[in-house]
Amino acid sequence: MAEKNSDAFYNKLKEQLTATSSWPSNYLYKFIVLSDQEKIKAIHNIFDNMGAVIESKKSKKGKYTSVSITVNLKDPDEVIAKYKEVGAIEGVISL
C-alpha cells in the first residue's frame, strides 16, 4: 500500500514540476536527518559531482541536521529519482 501512495505522490509532484518550472532548472531539496555523519555523508554522496550547493545546519540541541541542496537538473524525472535515492537512507525526512 505504501508503494501505491508514493507512486501517486511522485506522479502528482511530476505534474506540478512540469507545470510550474521550465527545464533544465535549479531545484532545492530539503531533508532532515539525525545528526549521524554516515547518513549525512550518504546524502552528500548522492549529489556528488553534480555541481550541487549543499548546506547543513544542526538543530538547536544538535540532535538533528537539516540538509539543503540546490542543484541544476534536466527534468522532473531527475528530481524524483534523487528523492527516491535519498529516501532509501533510513530515517531521512524529505520536506
C-alpha positions as CSV (number, residue, x, y, z in Angstrom):
1,M,0.0,0.0,0.0
2,A,2.8,2.4,0.8
3,E,4.3,1.9,-2.7
4,K,1.0,2.9,-4.3
5,N,0.8,6.0,-2.2
6,S,4.4,7.0,-3.0
7,D,3.7,6.4,-6.7
8,A,0.7,8.7,-6.5
9,F,2.8,11.3,-4.7
10,Y,5.6,11.2,-7.3
11,N,3.1,11.4,-10.2
12,K,1.5,14.5,-8.7
13,L,4.9,16.0,-8.0
14,K,5.9,15.4,-11.6
15,E,2.8,17.2,-12.8
16,Q,3.4,20.1,-10.6
17,L,7.1,20.4,-11.6
18,T,6.2,20.2,-15.2
19,A,3.5,22.9,-14.9
20,T,5.5,25.4,-12.7
21,S,9.1,25.2,-14.0
22,S,11.0,25.3,-17.2
23,W,13.7,22.7,-17.5
24,P,16.6,22.4,-17.0
25,S,16.2,24.2,-13.7
26,N,17.7,24.7,-10.3
27,Y,15.8,22.6,-7.7
28,L,16.0,22.9,-3.9
29,Y,15.9,19.8,-1.8
30,K,15.4,19.9,2.0
31,F,16.0,17.0,4.2
32,I,16.0,16.4,8.0
33,V,18.1,13.6,9.4
34,L,19.5,12.6,12.8
35,S,22.9,14.1,13.3
36,D,24.7,10.9,12.1
37,Q,27.7,11.7,10.0
38,E,27.3,8.4,8.0
39,K,23.8,9.4,6.9
40,I,24.7,13.0,6.1
41,K,27.7,11.7,4.1
42,A,25.4,9.3,2.2
43,I,23.1,12.2,1.2
44,H,26.2,14.2,0.1
45,N,27.4,11.2,-2.0
46,I,24.1,11.1,-3.9
47,F,24.6,14.6,-5.1
48,D,28.4,14.3,-5.6
49,N,29.9,15.5,-8.9
50,M,26.7,17.3,-9.9
51,G,27.7,20.8,-9.0
52,A,25.3,20.9,-6.1
53,V,25.4,23.5,-3.4
54,I,24.9,21.7,-0.1
55,E,24.3,23.4,3.2
56,S,24.0,21.6,6.5
57,K,22.7,23.1,9.8
58,K,22.4,21.3,13.1
59,S,19.3,21.8,15.3
60,K,19.5,23.9,18.5
61,K,20.3,20.8,20.6
62,G,22.3,19.1,17.9
63,K,20.2,16.0,17.6
64,Y,19.1,16.7,14.0
65,T,20.7,18.2,11.0
66,S,18.9,19.9,8.1
67,V,20.5,19.4,4.7
68,S,19.6,21.9,1.9
69,I,20.7,21.1,-1.6
70,T,20.4,23.3,-4.7
71,V,21.2,21.5,-7.9
72,N,20.6,22.1,-11.6
73,L,18.5,19.2,-13.0
74,K,17.3,18.5,-16.6
75,D,13.7,17.4,-15.9
76,P,11.2,16.4,-13.2
77,D,12.1,12.7,-13.6
78,E,15.6,13.5,-12.4
79,V,14.2,15.4,-9.4
80,I,12.1,12.3,-8.5
81,A,15.0,9.9,-9.0
82,K,17.1,11.8,-6.4
83,Y,14.2,11.9,-3.9
84,K,13.9,8.1,-4.3
85,E,17.7,7.6,-3.8
86,V,17.7,9.7,-0.6
87,G,14.5,8.0,0.6
88,A,16.4,4.7,0.7
89,I,18.5,6.1,3.5
90,E,16.9,5.1,6.8
91,G,15.5,8.0,8.9
92,V,15.7,10.8,6.4
93,I,12.7,13.1,6.2
94,S,12.1,14.9,2.9
95,L,10.5,18.3,3.2
